[in-house]
Amino acid sequence: MIGIVNYGAGNIFSLESALSRIGLSYGMINTVEDFDLYSHIIIPGVGHAGAAMEKLNNTGLVEAIRQLKKPVLGICVGMQLLTSHSEEGDARLTDIVPLETKLFDRNLGIKVPHMGWNNIEIKNNLLFEGVENQTQFYFVHSYFIEYNAIFEIATADYGLPFSAAIQKDNFYGVQFHPEKSGAAGERLLMNFSNLKQ
């Protein structure tokens, strides 16, 4: 059963709808004790990473999240929260994955935010089992996680290569929105639910 970290910074409705469509049970995590009720944890997020981290800090859940040994998936800003620091609000984040979250440079001739469908280049990883390479996923973001071959399990390109998905141990993150990415996104959510502890 999937637990969704409820800290007031996620578009939880669309995620709930996607999980319901594919028959996955879920509930909300509001307290540290709630983590024990679920086998898999999702950290959603939209908007400002600095503000999202402040909200997450206010819940008192951060240290419990750092200590989790069960599969954890951060989505969009939820992925960014797994990194060390964001240029958005000059914010210190959870520091679970030692990477930086940076602002896209408009001088690269790109529109910011990066919004819409984009291909991803996939590494062999259970999170993407059954998803073809160069499949398109739906992105909406102005900040990106720097590319790092150690943690990167999928890349996308928008003026420069960036991490579309990362993994460190039991912590996974996707910059795109699987809940808005059709069949491929639903497959990824199902794959996540099947990951073993």
C-alpha positions in Angstrom: 0.0 0.0 0.0 1.3 3.4 -0.9 1.6 6.3 1.5 1.5 9.9 0.2 3.4 12.4 2.3 0.8 15.1 3.0 2.7 18.3 3.6 0.6 20.8 1.7 2.9 21.2 -1.3 1.6 18.6 -3.8 -1.2 18.4 -6.4 -2.3 15.2 -4.7 -5.6 14.9 -6.5 -4.1 14.0 -9.9 -1.8 11.5 -8.2 -4.7 9.9 -6.3 -6.6 9.6 -9.6 -3.7 7.9 -11.3 -3.2 5.4 -8.5 -7.0 4.7 -8.4 -7.0 4.1 -12.2 -4.4 1.3 -11.9 -5.9 -0.2 -8.8 -3.3 0.8 -6.3 -4.4 1.4 -2.7 -3.0 4.5 -0.9 -3.4 6.7 2.1 -2.0 9.9 3.6 1.0 10.3 5.8 0.6 13.1 8.3 2.6 11.8 11.3 5.9 9.8 11.8 3.8 6.9 13.0 1.9 6.8 9.7 5.0 5.6 7.8 4.6 2.2 9.5 1.2 1.7 7.7 2.6 1.7 4.2 5.1 -0.4 2.1 5.9 2.4 -0.4 6.1 6.1 0.0 5.5 8.9 -2.5 6.6 12.6 -1.9 4.6 14.7 -4.3 5.3 18.4 -5.0 4.5 21.3 -7.2 5.6 24.9 -7.0 8.5 26.5 -5.1 11.2 24.1 -3.7 12.2 26.4 -0.9 8.6 26.9 0.3 7.9 23.1 -0.1 10.9 22.3 2.1 9.7 24.8 4.8 6.3 23.1 4.8 8.0 19.7 5.0 10.2 20.9 7.9 7.1 22.1 9.7 5.5 18.6 9.6 8.4 17.1 11.6 8.7 14.3 9.1 12.1 15.1 7.5 14.3 12.9 9.8 11.9 10.0 9.5 12.0 10.3 5.7 15.8 10.3 5.8 15.8 7.1 7.8 13.3 5.2 5.5 14.5 1.8 4.2 11.3 1.1 2.1 11.0 2.4 -1.5 10.5 6.2 -1.7 9.5 8.1 -4.9 9.8 11.9 -5.2 7.8 13.4 -8.0 8.7 16.8 -9.5 9.4 19.2 -6.6 9.3 16.0 -4.4 12.3 14.8 -6.4 14.1 18.1 -5.9 13.5 17.9 -2.2 15.7 14.7 -2.1 18.7 16.8 -3.2 21.1 18.9 -1.1 20.3 22.4 -2.2 18.0 24.4 -4.6 18.8 27.7 -6.2 15.0 28.3 -5.8 15.0 30.3 -2.6 18.6 29.3 -1.9 17.1 26.4 0.1 18.8 23.6 2.0 16.9 20.4 1.2 16.9 16.9 2.7 20.4 16.1 1.4 19.5 12.5 0.8 21.0 12.6 -2.7 24.1 14.9 -2.9 23.1 16.9 -6.0 22.1 20.5 -6.8 18.8 21.8 -8.1 19.4 24.6 -10.5 17.5 27.2 -12.6 17.3 26.7 -16.4 19.4 29.3 -18.2 17.2 31.3 -20.6 20.5 32.3 -22.4 20.5 28.8 -23.8 17.6 30.0 -26.0 14.9 28.0 -24.2 11.6 29.0 -22.7 11.3 28.7 -19.0 9.5 26.8 -17.5 10.1 23.6 -19.4 6.5 22.6 -20.0 5.1 19.7 -22.1 6.2 16.4 -23.4 9.8 15.4 -23.7 11.7 12.2 -24.6 13.8 10.5 -21.9 16.8 8.3 -22.2 16.5 5.4 -19.9 19.1 3.3 -18.1 18.3 -0.3 -17.2 16.3 0.1 -14.0 13.3 -1.7 -12.4 11.5 1.6 -12.2 11.3 1.7 -16.0 10.7 -2.0 -16.6 8.5 -2.3 -19.7 8.9 1.4 -20.7 10.6 1.9 -24.0 13.6 4.1 -24.4 12.8 7.6 -25.8 9.3 7.4 -24.4 7.8 10.8 -23.8 6.8 12.0 -20.3 5.1 15.2 -19.2 7.2 17.9 -17.6 6.4 21.2 -15.9 9.4 22.8 -14.2 11.8 25.8 -14.1 14.5 24.1 -12.0 16.4 20.9 -12.8 18.6 18.5 -11.1 22.2 18.5 -12.4 23.2 15.5 -14.4 25.3 13.0 -12.4 26.1 9.5 -13.8 26.3 8.0 -10.3 22.6 8.6 -9.5 21.0 9.2 -12.9 18.6 6.5 -14.2 17.1 8.6 -16.9 18.0 11.8 -18.7 16.2 14.4 -20.7 17.5 17.3 -22.8 16.3 20.9 -22.6 19.1 23.1 -23.7 21.4 20.8 -21.7 21.1 17.3 -20.4 19.5 17.0 -17.0 18.4 14.2 -14.6 14.9 13.1 -15.6 15.1 10.4 -12.9 17.5 9.5 -10.1 18.1 6.7 -7.6 20.2 6.4 -4.5 19.5 3.1 -2.6 15.8 3.0 -1.9 15.2 6.6 -2.9 13.9 7.3 -6.4 13.0 10.6 -8.0 11.3 11.6 -11.3 11.3 15.2 -12.5 8.3 14.6 -14.8 4.8 13.9 -13.7 4.0 10.1 -14.2 0.4 10.8 -13.1 0.0 13.0 -16.2 2.0 10.9 -18.6 -0.5 8.4 -19.8 0.2 4.7 -20.0 3.9 5.0 -19.6 3.5 7.0 -16.4 1.0 4.5 -15.1 3.4 1.7 -15.8 6.1 3.5 -13.9 3.8 4.0 -10.8 2.9 0.3 -11.0 6.6 -0.6 -11.3 7.3 1.5 -8.2 4.6 -0.3 -6.3 6.3 -3.6 -7.1 9.8 -2.6 -5.9 11.0 -4.8 -3.1 12.3 -3.4 0.2 
